[in-house]
């Protein structure tokens, strides 16, 4: 299985997700944003390793 997404793009993708959470969730906090990053990280690392 190959992942054809350039690994450089993932940082921007995560930043965009966190920005959307911040913008659309009135209860969002820095802790929530950090949790999003921590939850996404293992999957992103896997996808990067398959590039």
DSSP file (Angstrom, degrees, kcal/mol; ACC not computed):
  #  RESIDUE AA STRUCTURE BP1 BP2  ACC     N-H-->O    O-->H-N    N-H-->O    O-->H-N    TCO  KAPPA ALPHA  PHI   PSI    X-CA   Y-CA   Z-CA
    1    1 A X              0   0    0      0, 0.0     2,-0.4     0, 0.0     0, 0.0   0.000 360.0 360.0 360.0 128.8    0.0    0.0    0.0
    2    2 A X        -     0   0    0     49,-0.1     2,-0.6     2,-0.0    49,-0.2  -0.873 360.0-149.2-114.5 148.8    1.4    3.4   -1.0
    3    3 A X        -     0   0    0     47,-1.5     0, 0.0    -2,-0.4     0, 0.0  -0.969   7.7-167.6-115.4 115.8    0.3    6.8    0.1
    4    4 A X        +     0   0    0     -2,-0.6     2,-0.6     2,-0.1    -1,-0.1   0.055  49.8 113.7 -96.4  26.4    0.9    9.3   -2.6
    5    5 A X  S    S-     0   0    0     42,-0.2     2,-0.1     2,-0.0     5,-0.1  -0.874  75.7-114.7 -98.8 124.2    0.4   12.4   -0.5
    6    6 A X    >   -     0   0    0     -2,-0.6     3,-2.4     1,-0.2     4,-0.4  -0.364  19.6-133.8 -58.2 125.0    3.6   14.5   -0.1
    7    7 A X  T >  S+     0   0    0      1,-0.3     3,-1.1     2,-0.2     4,-0.5   0.755 101.6  69.2 -54.6 -26.3    4.5   14.4    3.6
    8    8 A X  T 3> S+     0   0    0      1,-0.2     4,-0.5     2,-0.1     3,-0.3   0.731  91.8  61.7 -64.8 -20.2    5.1   18.1    3.6
    9    9 A X  H <> S+     0   0    0     -3,-2.4     4,-2.0     1,-0.2    -1,-0.2   0.700  84.5  75.2 -80.8 -19.4    1.4   18.7    3.2
   10   10 A X  H <> S+     0   0    0     -3,-1.1     4,-2.8    -4,-0.4     5,-0.2   0.869  89.6  56.1 -65.7 -36.8    0.3   17.0    6.5
   11   11 A X  H  > S+     0   0    0     -4,-0.5     4,-2.3    -3,-0.3    -1,-0.2   0.925 110.2  45.9 -60.6 -43.5    1.4   19.9    8.7
   12   12 A X  H  X S+     0   0    0     -4,-0.5     4,-2.2     2,-0.2    -1,-0.2   0.889 111.5  53.0 -64.6 -39.2   -0.8   22.3    6.7
   13   13 A X  H  X S+     0   0    0     -4,-2.0     4,-2.1     2,-0.2    -2,-0.2   0.927 110.8  45.5 -62.6 -47.0   -3.6   19.8    6.8
   14   14 A X  H  X S+     0   0    0     -4,-2.8     4,-2.7     1,-0.2     5,-0.2   0.918 111.6  52.8 -64.2 -42.8   -3.5   19.5   10.6
   15   15 A X  H  X S+     0   0    0     -4,-2.3     4,-2.3    -5,-0.2    -1,-0.2   0.893 109.0  50.3 -58.7 -39.6   -3.2   23.3   11.0
   16   16 A X  H  X S+     0   0    0     -4,-2.2     4,-2.3     2,-0.2    -1,-0.2   0.896 109.9  49.7 -66.9 -40.8   -6.3   23.7    8.9
   17   17 A X  H  X S+     0   0    0     -4,-2.1     4,-2.4     2,-0.2    -2,-0.2   0.942 112.4  47.3 -62.1 -47.0   -8.2   21.2   11.0
   18   18 A X  H  X S+     0   0    0     -4,-2.7     4,-2.6     1,-0.2    -2,-0.2   0.894 110.9  52.3 -62.9 -39.7   -7.2   22.9   14.2
   19   19 A X  H  X S+     0   0    0     -4,-2.3     4,-2.3    -5,-0.2    -1,-0.2   0.907 109.4  49.4 -61.7 -42.3   -8.1   26.3   12.7
   20   20 A X  H  X S+     0   0    0     -4,-2.3     4,-2.5     2,-0.2     5,-0.2   0.905 110.9  49.5 -64.3 -41.9  -11.6   24.9   11.8
   21   21 A X  H  X S+     0   0    0     -4,-2.4     4,-2.1     1,-0.2     7,-0.2   0.945 112.2  48.3 -60.9 -47.5  -12.1   23.5   15.3
   22   22 A X  H  < S+     0   0    0     -4,-2.6    -2,-0.2     1,-0.2    -1,-0.2   0.890 116.3  44.1 -58.8 -41.1  -11.1   26.9   16.8
   23   23 A X  H  < S+     0   0    0     -4,-2.3    -1,-0.2    -5,-0.2    -2,-0.2   0.850 123.9  30.8 -74.6 -35.9  -13.4   28.8   14.4
   24   24 A X  H  < S+     0   0    0     -4,-2.5     2,-0.7    -5,-0.2    -2,-0.2   0.522 105.3  71.0-108.5  -7.4  -16.5   26.5   14.7
   25   25 A X    ><  -     0   0    0     -4,-2.1     3,-2.1    -5,-0.2    -1,-0.1  -0.897  57.3-167.0-113.1 104.5  -16.4   25.1   18.2
   26   26 A X  T 3  S+     0   0    0     -2,-0.7    -1,-0.1     1,-0.3    -4,-0.0   0.702  90.1  54.8 -63.7 -17.0  -17.2   27.8   20.8
   27   27 A X  T 3  S+     0   0    0     -3,-0.1    -1,-0.3     2,-0.0     5,-0.1   0.362  79.9 127.7 -96.2   5.6  -15.9   25.5   23.5
   28   28 A X    <   +     0   0    0     -3,-2.1     2,-0.3    -7,-0.2     3,-0.0  -0.351  33.3 176.1 -64.6 140.1  -12.5   24.9   21.9
   29   29 A X     >  -     0   0    0     -2,-0.0     4,-2.3     1,-0.0     5,-0.2  -0.823  48.6 -96.2-133.2 173.2   -9.5   25.5   24.1
   30   30 A X  H  > S+     0   0    0     -2,-0.3     4,-2.4     1,-0.2     5,-0.2   0.862 126.1  55.8 -59.7 -35.0   -5.8   25.2   23.7
   31   31 A X  H  > S+     0   0    0      2,-0.2     4,-2.1     1,-0.2    -1,-0.2   0.893 106.6  48.9 -65.4 -39.8   -6.1   21.8   25.3
   32   32 A X  H  > S+     0   0    0      2,-0.2     4,-2.2     1,-0.2    -2,-0.2   0.916 111.2  50.1 -65.1 -43.4   -8.7   20.7   22.7
   33   33 A X  H  X S+     0   0    0     -4,-2.3     4,-1.9     1,-0.2    -2,-0.2   0.904 110.8  49.1 -62.5 -42.0   -6.4   21.8   19.9
   34   34 A X  H  X S+     0   0    0     -4,-2.4     4,-2.5     1,-0.2    -1,-0.2   0.893 108.5  54.2 -63.5 -40.3   -3.5   19.9   21.4
   35   35 A X  H  X S+     0   0    0     -4,-2.1     4,-2.5     1,-0.2     5,-0.2   0.908 105.7  52.7 -62.1 -42.2   -5.6   16.8   21.7
   36   36 A X  H  X S+     0   0    0     -4,-2.2     4,-2.2     1,-0.2    -1,-0.2   0.940 111.0  47.1 -57.3 -47.4   -6.6   17.0   18.0
   37   37 A X  H  X S+     0   0    0     -4,-1.9     4,-1.7     1,-0.2    -2,-0.2   0.911 112.9  48.6 -61.6 -43.4   -2.9   17.2   17.1
   38   38 A X  H  X S+     0   0    0     -4,-2.5     4,-0.6     1,-0.2    -1,-0.2   0.870 112.2  48.4 -66.4 -37.2   -2.0   14.3   19.4
   39   39 A X  H  < S+     0   0    0     -4,-2.5     4,-0.5     1,-0.2     3,-0.2   0.883 114.8  44.6 -71.0 -38.4   -4.8   12.1   18.1
   40   40 A X  H  X S+     0   0    0     -4,-2.2     4,-2.2    -5,-0.2     3,-0.3   0.779  95.2  80.5 -76.1 -26.6   -3.9   12.7   14.4
   41   41 A X  H  X S+     0   0    0     -4,-1.7     4,-2.8     1,-0.2     5,-0.2   0.867  88.0  50.1 -55.3 -48.4   -0.2   12.3   14.8
   42   42 A X  H  X S+     0   0    0     -4,-0.6     4,-1.9    -3,-0.2    -1,-0.2   0.916 113.7  46.1 -60.2 -41.4    0.1    8.4   14.8
   43   43 A X  H  > S+     0   0    0     -4,-0.5     4,-2.4    -3,-0.3    -1,-0.2   0.893 113.3  49.5 -66.3 -39.6   -2.0    8.1   11.6
   44   44 A X  H  X S+     0   0    0     -4,-2.2     4,-2.8     2,-0.2     5,-0.2   0.912 109.2  51.7 -66.1 -42.4   -0.1   10.9    9.9
   45   45 A X  H  X S+     0   0    0     -4,-2.8     4,-1.9    -5,-0.2    -1,-0.2   0.891 110.2  50.1 -61.7 -37.9    3.2    9.3   10.8
   46   46 A X  H  X S+     0   0    0     -4,-1.9     4,-1.0    -5,-0.2    -2,-0.2   0.939 111.3  47.6 -63.4 -47.3    2.0    6.0    9.3
   47   47 A X  H >< S+     0   0    0     -4,-2.4     3,-0.5     1,-0.2     4,-0.3   0.891 110.7  52.2 -63.1 -39.1    0.9    7.8    6.1
   48   48 A X  H >< S+     0   0    0     -4,-2.8     3,-1.3     1,-0.2    -1,-0.2   0.897 106.3  54.3 -62.4 -39.1    4.3    9.6    5.9
   49   49 A X  H 3< S+     0   0    0     -4,-1.9    -1,-0.2     1,-0.3    -2,-0.2   0.726 105.9  53.4 -69.0 -19.8    6.1    6.3    6.3
   50   50 A X  T <<        0   0    0     -4,-1.0   -47,-1.5    -3,-0.5    -1,-0.3   0.465 360.0 360.0 -91.4  -3.0    4.1    4.8    3.3
   51   51 A X    <         0   0    0     -3,-1.3    -1,-0.2    -4,-0.3    -2,-0.1   0.492 360.0 360.0 -69.2 360.0    5.1    7.7    1.0
